[in-house]
Amino acid sequence: MTVTHLDRARQADFRPSLASGFDSFLQEEERRFAAENRLRIDLHCHDLNSDQPDELWGRILRLPETWLESKKLVKCLRQHGSDVITVTNHNNARSCWQLLEKGEDVLVGAEFTCHFPDRDLFVHVLTYGFSPAQEEILNRLRRDIYQFLRYTAEHELPVILPHPLYLYAHTGKVDPAVFELLALLFQRVEVLNGQRDLWQSTLTLNWARGITPEKMRAWARKHRLNPGDFAVDPERPKVLTGGSDDHMGVFAGQCGSFLEVPNLQQRLQHEKASVLALEAIREGRIAPFGHVGENQKLNIALLDYFSQVATRIQDPGLLRIFLHRGETRDKLACLAISNTMLELQKKKNARKFFEFIHDALQGKKPNRMLKWKVPKKYRFCLTHLQRIAASKQGTPEHFVATVNQSIGELFTDLNRLMIAKVEKSGLLTADNRALRFSTEELTRNFEIPAQISALAFGGDNPHRHTDGRKITDLLDSVSFPLMIAAVLAGATVASTRLLYQNRQFLNDFSRHLGSNSHNCRALHLTDTLFDRNGVSNSLTGKLRQIQHRDLPIDLLVCDSERSPEPHLLVFKPLASYTLPDSGGQQLRIPDLLQIARAFYEGGYDRVVCSTEGPMVLVALLLKYMFNVPCYFFMHSDWLEYIKATTDATLHERDRIRRLLRLLYQQFDGVFVLNSEHKRWLTSHEMELDPARVFLTAHQAPAAAPNIVPVQKQELFADASAETPVLFVACRLSREKGLRDLPRILARARQSLPNLRLVIAGSGPEEEALRTLLPDAVFLGWTEQTRLAQLYQGLDLFVFPSRFDTFGNVLLEAFAHGMPAVAYRTKGPADIIEPGASGYLAANEEEMAAHIVAHFQQPGMHAAMRAGARARAADYEGTAIMDEYLQNLGLPTAAPPLRQRSVA
């Protein structure tokens, strides 16, 4: 992972401790049986006869769980050291019967999906040693798990409960009491599953080890069940097993179980290994072996699966999709997937590449001559494939690490290739530093084609925004790298989602156990942190407080020049471009998979985003991938920005409003900085649930110590201490309302002809303002110490912005004792206490009148300055941060909250 820094020491309290504990367990298990008296078997693996997937999307799209042939699975098992072969396909043993017919020594097995008749719940049951006639009976009985397990007990068919935390419930909710039933029903429990992650494996292990005879007797009385009816001995500890759960023939045999057989070598001379294995399973002489690969193994398996889907999928039929059981969003997703994959099959190069991915994962290198047939710009793909294929000859751990590293690097390289194509498309300025189209053009003309092929593969698109032909040509040119990158990302997203689709249950289960609870940590994503704007200033202040108190939040930003700090992760962007009409603000393109790995490795369990740039898409993807709460911190009023900086019509702005509504509705909570925005977000215009909108604030900065106030004569040669001087400090841009100042100043000067104005800041409006305000003093970008001198030496702060959602600069002025005048809107309306710390105006006329009234009452100035300082004290950082942490569901050890009033 190309990450500048990751403070692993602070985050080492979760996954590394889990790994250490589970590794110790596996080492103990490996020492239990003498090497000469044990058989090695993978008790849980699949091939192409697992042709009825449990997952809804697979059934809708008519996709089997795997295309793996039995002979290839057997070969993989043998290569990885299996002494006994079994194939546990879903609800059938066809592969076992076929292998027996060919003379293979096979332990017959299957993974039956069984139903709890008294609950909306399905579980899998690994079953071994049955006959064809018994298989038919088992398939009839699996509708009732109690009857199923009574039958297996009566006929001495050993069963194992696989992946106990992966249960199927239509409602998605699992009653913890189910695990009391599972303990009564199963003697053998799979605690090592090669496709599950370390957290789930550890939870399963601790649950199984924590089942005592006392608990078993109590649960038997509670549920009126006799464990003996299911061949369960309540006085014995659970028998712990392992299996790979492999479907692709990649990891089969790498995880499994040792079976102890006394006098093994002698008995093998006259007994089949499968018979000895069945005996050992019945008697519980089992010890799991292997290693847990976090989500990496499942990621590789799904990449192999997706690569085969891309080349093998057939049209499932539109009627089948929409008449199939499932929610509308599932059907629409399947429609999009089938369309995309079927279009992809028309692209010969993409189809061949996916075949190469599958071959590489099986250890087959691309033909050396292929290098000369592939365009130079795509040869890095072959390099990664060759590396993956070569790693298959090494250890399992080396293979997993190499594949996942290559996937990440390949994804990054493909993104850079697409960026290079964008830079050649003419959509950027000649130096490739800035986007060519303006905010107004984007607002008015941006659209996404409804035709999927036009979106993913180019082609004619009637919805052409700026340089429409160039957009169409660009889509066509990036279709190959785009689709490869999409499949790589899709495998990672799907594998993680599959592991954590029941995350809430895992959290509840860990609390129920009283151990292995996941970290409570938030990752806060932002597109800006070190730039010259108010959002950056606010977030920098929040970061400093997080660092000072060592709070369970880390910020993450993309930046090419900055270094990481405690609680700050810094990634290099794939590319950076200057946004139009922004005064130099950068649009930085993040590496999605890089951030996803950081989220996983950092042990985070919730995500926050504070900007509507690329990071907002990353945040929502993390929410979906990891099934975690996702919050948005609303810093900017984009409708006001568009209104102030463009000539977009009401209809065009309303389209942006609907887009923002759709965006904000995806979050579990939205933090707002003023009461007006809270009312707006919960109104009919935005339709957010009031319980999910949280009013917060920024902390007031501390007043700079030992400041010598500026003398007005330093700024105006003819000024005296009594000369009335207004002060403005902000970014000089159109949305800040600064073009109101000439008219406000002209009105006020009718009563105060000697009124002066000082402006600190820089931005795209500076030249125009110098023309409009020729007698004002422009100081440019001003550092904090100088600002403090200006606040303390000048008279009244003027804030003509209707755009700012809060107004950090108001609190900055207040902290140094300068009262303010602002419009009665958004943040200023909440912050300023009229007559105590400043003034609120409805329009330019009122603002000018307040300025005049202020200077005509010099006797009130001392009280106003004191009121400003008192108001700044209301925005004390600890109380604000504690409230923020509580709304995020994060722990805090800070003092109780002090209520902050709203002016």
LINDA-V562091 format. One record per pair of residues at least 6 apart in sequence whose C-alpha atoms are under 7 Angstrom apart, sorted by sequence separation. I is the first residue (numbers start at 1). GAP is how many residues later the second one is. D is the distance in whole Angstrom. If there is no record, write none. Layout:
I | GAP | D
I | GAP | D
This chain:
53 | 6 | 6
58 | 6 | 7
100 | 6 | 6
115 | 6 | 6
116 | 6 | 6
141 | 6 | 6
142 | 6 | 5
152 | 6 | 7
220 | 6 | 6
227 | 6 | 7
246 | 6 | 5
344 | 6 | 7
345 | 6 | 6
428 | 6 | 6
429 | 6 | 6
449 | 6 | 6
454 | 6 | 7
510 | 6 | 6
511 | 6 | 6
530 | 6 | 6
564 | 6 | 5
578 | 6 | 6
579 | 6 | 6
609 | 6 | 7
623 | 6 | 6
672 | 6 | 6
680 | 6 | 7
681 | 6 | 6
682 | 6 | 5
713 | 6 | 5
749 | 6 | 6
813 | 6 | 7
822 | 6 | 6
832 | 6 | 6
834 | 6 | 6
841 | 6 | 5
885 | 6 | 7
115 | 7 | 5
141 | 7 | 5
227 | 7 | 7
244 | 7 | 7
344 | 7 | 7
391 | 7 | 7
392 | 7 | 5
428 | 7 | 5
429 | 7 | 5
454 | 7 | 6
510 | 7 | 5
529 | 7 | 4
546 | 7 | 7
563 | 7 | 7
578 | 7 | 6
579 | 7 | 6
609 | 7 | 6
623 | 7 | 6
681 | 7 | 6
682 | 7 | 6
712 | 7 | 6
713 | 7 | 6
832 | 7 | 7
885 | 7 | 7
87 | 8 | 7
114 | 8 | 5
115 | 8 | 7
244 | 8 | 6
371 | 8 | 7
391 | 8 | 5
427 | 8 | 6
428 | 8 | 5
528 | 8 | 6
578 | 8 | 5
579 | 8 | 6
682 | 8 | 6
712 | 8 | 7
87 | 9 | 6
113 | 9 | 6
114 | 9 | 5
192 | 9 | 6
244 | 9 | 7
322 | 9 | 6
423 | 9 | 6
427 | 9 | 6
577 | 9 | 5
578 | 9 | 6
712 | 9 | 6
86 | 10 | 7
96 | 10 | 6
113 | 10 | 6
114 | 10 | 6
138 | 10 | 6
191 | 10 | 6
244 | 10 | 7
321 | 10 | 6
356 | 10 | 7
507 | 10 | 7
529 | 10 | 6
576 | 10 | 6
577 | 10 | 5
609 | 10 | 6
810 | 10 | 7
882 | 10 | 6
53 | 11 | 6
113 | 11 | 5
114 | 11 | 7
244 | 11 | 5
391 | 11 | 7
461 | 11 | 7
507 | 11 | 7
529 | 11 | 6
559 | 11 | 6
576 | 11 | 6
577 | 11 | 7
829 | 11 | 7
839 | 11 | 7
52 | 12 | 6
53 | 12 | 5
96 | 12 | 6
112 | 12 | 5
113 | 12 | 6
243 | 12 | 5
244 | 12 | 6
449 | 12 | 7
460 | 12 | 7
555 | 12 | 6
556 | 12 | 6
557 | 12 | 7
558 | 12 | 6
559 | 12 | 6
560 | 12 | 5
576 | 12 | 4
607 | 12 | 6
882 | 12 | 7
51 | 13 | 4
52 | 13 | 7
111 | 13 | 6
112 | 13 | 5
191 | 13 | 6
242 | 13 | 6
243 | 13 | 4
459 | 13 | 6
554 | 13 | 4
555 | 13 | 5
556 | 13 | 5
557 | 13 | 5
558 | 13 | 5
559 | 13 | 5
560 | 13 | 7
575 | 13 | 6
576 | 13 | 6
50 | 14 | 7
51 | 14 | 6
111 | 14 | 5
112 | 14 | 6
191 | 14 | 5
242 | 14 | 4
243 | 14 | 7
388 | 14 | 6
449 | 14 | 6
458 | 14 | 5
553 | 14 | 7
554 | 14 | 6
555 | 14 | 6
556 | 14 | 6
557 | 14 | 6
558 | 14 | 5
559 | 14 | 6
575 | 14 | 5
639 | 14 | 7
883 | 14 | 7
50 | 15 | 6
93 | 15 | 7
111 | 15 | 4
242 | 15 | 5
261 | 15 | 7
388 | 15 | 6
448 | 15 | 7
458 | 15 | 7
558 | 15 | 5
573 | 15 | 6
574 | 15 | 5
678 | 15 | 7
882 | 15 | 7
50 | 16 | 7
93 | 16 | 6
110 | 16 | 6
111 | 16 | 6
241 | 16 | 6
447 | 16 | 6
573 | 16 | 5
574 | 16 | 6
824 | 16 | 5
93 | 17 | 6
110 | 17 | 6
458 | 17 | 4
459 | 17 | 7
573 | 17 | 5
574 | 17 | 6
678 | 17 | 7
820 | 17 | 7
821 | 17 | 6
822 | 17 | 6
823 | 17 | 5
824 | 17 | 5
48 | 18 | 5
92 | 18 | 6
109 | 18 | 6
110 | 18 | 7
216 | 18 | 6
259 | 18 | 7
447 | 18 | 7
457 | 18 | 6
458 | 18 | 4
573 | 18 | 7
639 | 18 | 7
758 | 18 | 6
759 | 18 | 6
760 | 18 | 6
761 | 18 | 7
762 | 18 | 5
819 | 18 | 5
820 | 18 | 5
821 | 18 | 5
822 | 18 | 5
823 | 18 | 5
824 | 18 | 6
879 | 18 | 5
47 | 19 | 6
48 | 19 | 5
91 | 19 | 6
109 | 19 | 4
261 | 19 | 6
446 | 19 | 5
456 | 19 | 7
457 | 19 | 5
547 | 19 | 7
757 | 19 | 5
758 | 19 | 5
759 | 19 | 5
760 | 19 | 5
761 | 19 | 5
762 | 19 | 5
819 | 19 | 5
820 | 19 | 6
821 | 19 | 6
822 | 19 | 6
823 | 19 | 6
879 | 19 | 6
47 | 20 | 7
48 | 20 | 5
86 | 20 | 6
90 | 20 | 6
91 | 20 | 6
108 | 20 | 6
109 | 20 | 6
260 | 20 | 6
365 | 20 | 7
366 | 20 | 7
445 | 20 | 5
547 | 20 | 6
675 | 20 | 7
756 | 20 | 7
757 | 20 | 7
758 | 20 | 6
759 | 20 | 6
760 | 20 | 5
761 | 20 | 4
806 | 20 | 7
807 | 20 | 6
823 | 20 | 7
47 | 21 | 5
48 | 21 | 6
85 | 21 | 5
86 | 21 | 5
88 | 21 | 5
89 | 21 | 5
90 | 21 | 5
91 | 21 | 5
108 | 21 | 5
213 | 21 | 5
259 | 21 | 6
365 | 21 | 5
674 | 21 | 7
760 | 21 | 6
761 | 21 | 6
797 | 21 | 7
802 | 21 | 7
805 | 21 | 6
806 | 21 | 4
807 | 21 | 6
47 | 22 | 6
84 | 22 | 7
85 | 22 | 6
86 | 22 | 6
87 | 22 | 6
88 | 22 | 4
89 | 22 | 6
90 | 22 | 6
91 | 22 | 7
107 | 22 | 7
108 | 22 | 7
213 | 22 | 5
384 | 22 | 6
457 | 22 | 5
606 | 22 | 5
607 | 22 | 7
608 | 22 | 6
609 | 22 | 6
610 | 22 | 6
670 | 22 | 6
671 | 22 | 6
672 | 22 | 6
673 | 22 | 6
760 | 22 | 6
791 | 22 | 6
796 | 22 | 6
797 | 22 | 6
798 | 22 | 6
799 | 22 | 6
800 | 22 | 6
805 | 22 | 5
806 | 22 | 7
47 | 23 | 6
86 | 23 | 6
87 | 23 | 7
88 | 23 | 5
315 | 23 | 7
456 | 23 | 6
605 | 23 | 6
606 | 23 | 5
607 | 23 | 5
608 | 23 | 5
609 | 23 | 5
610 | 23 | 5
665 | 23 | 6
669 | 23 | 5
670 | 23 | 5
671 | 23 | 5
672 | 23 | 5
673 | 23 | 5
795 | 23 | 7
796 | 23 | 6
797 | 23 | 4
798 | 23 | 5
799 | 23 | 5
800 | 23 | 6
802 | 23 | 6
804 | 23 | 7
365 | 24 | 5
606 | 24 | 6
607 | 24 | 6
608 | 24 | 6
609 | 24 | 6
610 | 24 | 6
668 | 24 | 7
669 | 24 | 6
670 | 24 | 6
671 | 24 | 6
672 | 24 | 6
673 | 24 | 5
792 | 24 | 6
796 | 24 | 6
797 | 24 | 6
798 | 24 | 6
70 | 25 | 7
161 | 25 | 6
260 | 25 | 5
360 | 25 | 6
364 | 25 | 6
441 | 25 | 7
589 | 25 | 7
610 | 25 | 7
661 | 25 | 5
671 | 25 | 6
791 | 25 | 6
792 | 25 | 6
47 | 26 | 7
160 | 26 | 7
259 | 26 | 6
260 | 26 | 7
363 | 26 | 4
384 | 26 | 7
592 | 26 | 6
596 | 26 | 7
792 | 26 | 7
821 | 26 | 7
874 | 26 | 6
115 | 27 | 6
117 | 27 | 6
130 | 27 | 7
161 | 27 | 6
162 | 27 | 6
163 | 27 | 6
259 | 27 | 5
361 | 27 | 7
362 | 27 | 7
363 | 27 | 6
791 | 27 | 6
837 | 27 | 5
114 | 28 | 5
115 | 28 | 5
116 | 28 | 6
129 | 28 | 6
160 | 28 | 5
161 | 28 | 5
162 | 28 | 5
163 | 28 | 7
258 | 28 | 6
259 | 28 | 7
357 | 28 | 7
360 | 28 | 6
361 | 28 | 6
529 | 28 | 7
788 | 28 | 7
836 | 28 | 6
837 | 28 | 7
113 | 29 | 7
114 | 29 | 6
115 | 29 | 5
116 | 29 | 6
128 | 29 | 6
159 | 29 | 7
160 | 29 | 6
161 | 29 | 6
257 | 29 | 6
258 | 29 | 5
360 | 29 | 4
363 | 29 | 5
381 | 29 | 7
437 | 29 | 6
524 | 29 | 7
528 | 29 | 7
732 | 29 | 6
114 | 30 | 7
115 | 30 | 5
127 | 30 | 7
128 | 30 | 6
160 | 30 | 7
163 | 30 | 7
208 | 30 | 6
257 | 30 | 5
258 | 30 | 6
522 | 30 | 6
523 | 30 | 6
524 | 30 | 6
525 | 30 | 6
526 | 30 | 6
527 | 30 | 6
558 | 30 | 7
724 | 30 | 7
725 | 30 | 6
726 | 30 | 6
727 | 30 | 6
728 | 30 | 6
729 | 30 | 6
730 | 30 | 7
731 | 30 | 5
732 | 30 | 5
733 | 30 | 6
742 | 30 | 7
837 | 30 | 5
114 | 31 | 5
127 | 31 | 6
128 | 31 | 7
257 | 31 | 4
258 | 31 | 7
310 | 31 | 5
521 | 31 | 5
522 | 31 | 5
523 | 31 | 5
524 | 31 | 5
525 | 31 | 5
526 | 31 | 6
527 | 31 | 7
723 | 31 | 7
724 | 31 | 5
725 | 31 | 5
726 | 31 | 5
727 | 31 | 5
728 | 31 | 5
729 | 31 | 5
730 | 31 | 5
731 | 31 | 6
732 | 31 | 4
733 | 31 | 6
734 | 31 | 6
742 | 31 | 6
836 | 31 | 5
837 | 31 | 4
127 | 32 | 5
184 | 32 | 7
256 | 32 | 6
257 | 32 | 6
521 | 32 | 6
522 | 32 | 6
523 | 32 | 6
524 | 32 | 6
525 | 32 | 6
558 | 32 | 6
723 | 32 | 7
724 | 32 | 6
725 | 32 | 6
726 | 32 | 6
727 | 32 | 6
728 | 32 | 6
729 | 32 | 6
731 | 32 | 6
732 | 32 | 6
733 | 32 | 5
126 | 33 | 5
127 | 33 | 7
256 | 33 | 5
523 | 33 | 7
732 | 33 | 5
125 | 34 | 6
126 | 34 | 5
255 | 34 | 6
256 | 34 | 6
311 | 34 | 6
732 | 34 | 6
837 | 34 | 7
125 | 35 | 6
126 | 35 | 6
255 | 35 | 4
310 | 35 | 7
632 | 35 | 7
125 | 36 | 5
126 | 36 | 7
184 | 36 | 7
254 | 36 | 6
255 | 36 | 7
631 | 36 | 5
634 | 36 | 7
124 | 37 | 7
125 | 37 | 7
630 | 37 | 5
631 | 37 | 6
632 | 37 | 6
633 | 37 | 6
634 | 37 | 6
124 | 38 | 6
630 | 38 | 5
631 | 38 | 5
632 | 38 | 5
633 | 38 | 5
634 | 38 | 5
50 | 39 | 5
180 | 39 | 6
629 | 39 | 6
630 | 39 | 7
631 | 39 | 6
632 | 39 | 6
633 | 39 | 6
42 | 40 | 7
49 | 40 | 6
50 | 40 | 5
164 | 40 | 7
311 | 40 | 6
41 | 41 | 5
46 | 41 | 6
310 | 41 | 7
40 | 42 | 5
41 | 42 | 6
45 | 42 | 6
46 | 42 | 6
47 | 42 | 7
185 | 42 | 6
40 | 43 | 5
41 | 43 | 5
43 | 43 | 7
45 | 43 | 6
46 | 43 | 5
184 | 43 | 5
39 | 44 | 6
40 | 44 | 7
41 | 44 | 7
44 | 44 | 6
123 | 44 | 6
49 | 45 | 7
122 | 45 | 6
123 | 45 | 6
185 | 45 | 6
187 | 45 | 5
239 | 45 | 6
241 | 45 | 6
425 | 45 | 6
819 | 45 | 6
49 | 46 | 7
122 | 46 | 5
186 | 46 | 6
240 | 46 | 7
241 | 46 | 6
242 | 46 | 5
819 | 46 | 6
121 | 47 | 6
122 | 47 | 6
185 | 47 | 7
239 | 47 | 7
240 | 47 | 6
241 | 47 | 5
242 | 47 | 6
307 | 47 | 5
818 | 47 | 6
91 | 48 | 7
121 | 48 | 5
184 | 48 | 7
240 | 48 | 7
307 | 48 | 7
817 | 48 | 4
120 | 49 | 6
189 | 49 | 7
191 | 49 | 6
192 | 49 | 7
193 | 49 | 6
194 | 49 | 6
195 | 49 | 7
425 | 49 | 6
817 | 49 | 6
819 | 49 | 6
120 | 50 | 7
188 | 50 | 6
189 | 50 | 6
190 | 50 | 6
191 | 50 | 6
192 | 50 | 4
193 | 50 | 5
194 | 50 | 4
195 | 50 | 6
307 | 50 | 7
818 | 50 | 6
187 | 51 | 5
188 | 51 | 5
189 | 51 | 5
190 | 51 | 5
191 | 51 | 6
192 | 51 | 6
193 | 51 | 6
194 | 51 | 6
307 | 51 | 6
817 | 51 | 5
187 | 52 | 6
188 | 52 | 6
189 | 52 | 6
190 | 52 | 5
193 | 52 | 6
422 | 52 | 7
817 | 52 | 5
188 | 53 | 7
248 | 53 | 6
815 | 53 | 7
816 | 53 | 7
304 | 54 | 5
814 | 54 | 4
815 | 54 | 5
814 | 55 | 5
815 | 57 | 5
814 | 58 | 6
418 | 60 | 6
740 | 60 | 7
194 | 61 | 6
527 | 61 | 7
811 | 61 | 6
738 | 62 | 6
418 | 63 | 7
737 | 63 | 5
736 | 64 | 7
737 | 64 | 5
736 | 65 | 4
737 | 65 | 7
735 | 66 | 7
736 | 66 | 7
414 | 67 | 6
727 | 67 | 7
736 | 67 | 6
726 | 68 | 7
735 | 68 | 6
725 | 69 | 6
726 | 69 | 6
727 | 69 | 6
728 | 69 | 6
725 | 70 | 6
726 | 70 | 5
727 | 70 | 5
728 | 70 | 6
833 | 70 | 5
414 | 71 | 6
724 | 71 | 7
725 | 71 | 7
726 | 71 | 6
727 | 71 | 6
728 | 71 | 7
831 | 71 | 7
832 | 71 | 6
726 | 72 | 7
830 | 72 | 5
831 | 72 | 6
830 | 73 | 5
411 | 74 | 5
829 | 74 | 7
153 | 76 | 7
153 | 77 | 5
411 | 77 | 7
153 | 78 | 5
150 | 79 | 6
710 | 79 | 5
150 | 80 | 5
709 | 80 | 4
710 | 80 | 5
149 | 81 | 6
407 | 81 | 7
523 | 81 | 6
704 | 81 | 7
707 | 81 | 7
708 | 81 | 6
709 | 81 | 6
522 | 82 | 6
707 | 82 | 6
711 | 82 | 6
521 | 83 | 5
522 | 83 | 6
523 | 83 | 7
524 | 83 | 6
525 | 83 | 6
526 | 83 | 6
709 | 83 | 5
710 | 83 | 5
519 | 84 | 6
520 | 84 | 7
521 | 84 | 6
522 | 84 | 5
523 | 84 | 5
524 | 84 | 4
525 | 84 | 5
526 | 84 | 5
527 | 84 | 6
704 | 84 | 6
709 | 84 | 4
519 | 85 | 7
520 | 85 | 6
521 | 85 | 7
522 | 85 | 5
523 | 85 | 6
524 | 85 | 6
525 | 85 | 7
526 | 85 | 6
519 | 86 | 7
522 | 86 | 7
527 | 86 | 6
527 | 88 | 6
526 | 89 | 6
645 | 89 | 6
525 | 90 | 6
644 | 90 | 7
645 | 90 | 6
644 | 91 | 5
198 | 94 | 6
641 | 94 | 6
197 | 95 | 6
192 | 96 | 7
197 | 96 | 7
198 | 96 | 5
197 | 97 | 4
194 | 98 | 6
196 | 98 | 7
197 | 98 | 5
196 | 99 | 7
535 | 100 | 7
744 | 100 | 6
748 | 100 | 5
752 | 100 | 7
744 | 101 | 7
747 | 101 | 6
748 | 101 | 7
751 | 101 | 7
195 | 102 | 6
195 | 103 | 5
297 | 103 | 7
744 | 103 | 7
745 | 103 | 7
748 | 103 | 7
296 | 104 | 7
744 | 104 | 5
748 | 104 | 6
296 | 108 | 7
343 | 110 | 7
700 | 111 | 5
701 | 111 | 6
250 | 112 | 7
700 | 112 | 6
703 | 112 | 5
702 | 113 | 7
703 | 113 | 6
701 | 114 | 7
700 | 115 | 7
158 | 123 | 7
158 | 124 | 5
503 | 124 | 6
500 | 126 | 6
501 | 126 | 6
497 | 127 | 7
500 | 127 | 6
497 | 128 | 5
496 | 129 | 6
497 | 129 | 6
350 | 130 | 6
496 | 130 | 6
497 | 130 | 7
674 | 131 | 6
724 | 131 | 7
493 | 132 | 5
673 | 132 | 6
674 | 132 | 6
673 | 133 | 6
439 | 141 | 6
435 | 142 | 7
438 | 142 | 5
439 | 142 | 7
434 | 143 | 5
435 | 143 | 6
437 | 143 | 7
438 | 143 | 7
433 | 144 | 5
434 | 144 | 4
435 | 144 | 6
433 | 145 | 6
434 | 145 | 6
435 | 145 | 6
129 | 149 | 7
677 | 149 | 7
676 | 150 | 5
675 | 151 | 7
674 | 152 | 5
674 | 153 | 5
673 | 154 | 7
674 | 156 | 6
416 | 158 | 7
538 | 160 | 7
641 | 162 | 6
640 | 163 | 6
637 | 166 | 6
107 | 167 | 5
637 | 167 | 7
106 | 168 | 6
636 | 168 | 7
637 | 168 | 6
105 | 169 | 6
636 | 169 | 6
635 | 170 | 6
82 | 171 | 6
81 | 172 | 7
700 | 172 | 6
76 | 173 | 6
80 | 173 | 5
80 | 174 | 6
77 | 175 | 5
700 | 175 | 5
73 | 176 | 5
76 | 176 | 6
77 | 176 | 5
699 | 176 | 5
700 | 176 | 6
72 | 177 | 7
699 | 177 | 6
700 | 177 | 7
699 | 178 | 5
19 | 179 | 7
412 | 179 | 7
18 | 180 | 7
22 | 180 | 7
68 | 180 | 6
583 | 180 | 6
18 | 181 | 7
66 | 181 | 6
68 | 181 | 7
306 | 181 | 7
583 | 181 | 5
699 | 181 | 7
66 | 182 | 6
697 | 183 | 7
18 | 184 | 7
696 | 184 | 7
303 | 185 | 7
306 | 185 | 7
408 | 185 | 7
303 | 188 | 5
696 | 188 | 7
84 | 189 | 6
302 | 189 | 5
84 | 190 | 6
299 | 192 | 6
299 | 193 | 5
302 | 193 | 7
299 | 196 | 5
298 | 197 | 6
533 | 198 | 7
43 | 199 | 7
44 | 199 | 5
45 | 199 | 6
46 | 199 | 7
43 | 200 | 5
44 | 200 | 6
45 | 200 | 5
46 | 200 | 6
47 | 200 | 6
295 | 200 | 7
42 | 201 | 5
44 | 201 | 5
45 | 201 | 5
46 | 201 | 5
295 | 201 | 6
42 | 202 | 6
45 | 202 | 6
444 | 204 | 7
440 | 206 | 5
45 | 207 | 6
440 | 208 | 7
444 | 208 | 6
443 | 209 | 7
42 | 210 | 7
42 | 211 | 5
41 | 212 | 7
42 | 213 | 6
43 | 213 | 6
42 | 214 | 4
43 | 214 | 7
41 | 215 | 6
42 | 215 | 6
41 | 216 | 5
40 | 217 | 6
41 | 217 | 6
40 | 218 | 5
39 | 219 | 6
40 | 219 | 6
38 | 220 | 6
39 | 220 | 5
38 | 221 | 5
39 | 221 | 7
38 | 222 | 4
37 | 223 | 6
38 | 223 | 6
37 | 224 | 5
37 | 225 | 6
37 | 226 | 6
33 | 227 | 6
37 | 227 | 5
62 | 254 | 6
61 | 255 | 5
30 | 257 | 7
29 | 258 | 5
29 | 259 | 7
30 | 259 | 7
60 | 261 | 6
26 | 262 | 7
26 | 263 | 6
60 | 264 | 6
61 | 273 | 7
57 | 277 | 6
196 | 303 | 7
207 | 306 | 7
203 | 307 | 7
203 | 313 | 7
174 | 331 | 7
520 | 370 | 6
14 | 505 | 7
5 | 559 | 6
7 | 559 | 7
4 | 560 | 7
6 | 563 | 6
5 | 564 | 6
5 | 565 | 7
4 | 566 | 6
3 | 567 | 7
4 | 567 | 6
3 | 568 | 5
14 | 589 | 7
11 | 591 | 6
11 | 592 | 7
1 | 593 | 6
